[in-house]
């Protein structure tokens, strides 16, 4: 996840060459997520458990070194834990969508996260720019095109689309919960707590299900390692570093490149070539969601978080 602490990003300069390199690495990193998930056969909660436990263990030494966790208020702990629970639910939807529908459709529909965030702001009484409503309308047309085409392919694909949309809503809930704590807590401390409780939430799901935690072939563990190194570290870490200097609205737009990157990798690795009819829907959805993301980012004062 890409997150930022408001107090650490007071000033930003134009995107420099080093930040462009980080953004390129980050896009490729998160772009590998969908295809790797679709490639695997490990039980979904188990895969999420190991991915986030691995991420938490990697960031934990840095969080402990900061010593910040000792001074966290009950409110900060509570919001961080709640964010971890929402993250787990979002990941469950995202992982299942990757295995039920195409990577292109699933990642595009999950990218509706900014729309749900904007709707929440409106529900809370915040004024929403007319361009946000326009973006929502454009995105909705894209959603209808994608789900319409997928419904003609199979019920399985349509269910995957709906699960991806739910994943987008849960991602917005995760971002909203995290925004309550990220202004006062560093990214390292917050993500360590969040990833850890995301893993624990999945463990609660795994135990009654009877799914094995360790009995999987080596190939499945290589995929988990790929998710930790690619999406978790190279992807999210690079974007976190760039957000120190670059406007989050710009980063939010760039992150949408995850959709075509993921689709291209899925075509290369898995032979998944999306139907031609879906492509206009994906284009409309990304354009509309990007419009919502930029306006919502400014309305929120620049907070940004991306899967």
Buried (B, 14 or more C-beta within 10 A) or exposed (E): BBBBBBEEBEEBEEBEEEBEEBBEBBBBBBBBBBBBBBBBEBBBBBBBBBBBBBBBBBBBEBBBEBEBBEEBEEEBBBBBBBBBBBBBBBBBBBBBBBBBBBBBBBBBBBBBBBBBBBBBBBEEEEEBBEEBBBBBEBBBBBBEBBBBBBEEBEEEBBBBBBBBBBBBBBBBBBBBBBBBBBBBBBBBBBBBBBBBBBBBBBBEBBEEEEBEBEEBEEEBBEBBBBBBBBBBBBBBBBBBBBBBBBBBBBBBBBBBBBBBBBBBBBBEBBEBEBBEBBBBBBBBBBBBBBBBBBBBBEBBEBBBBBB
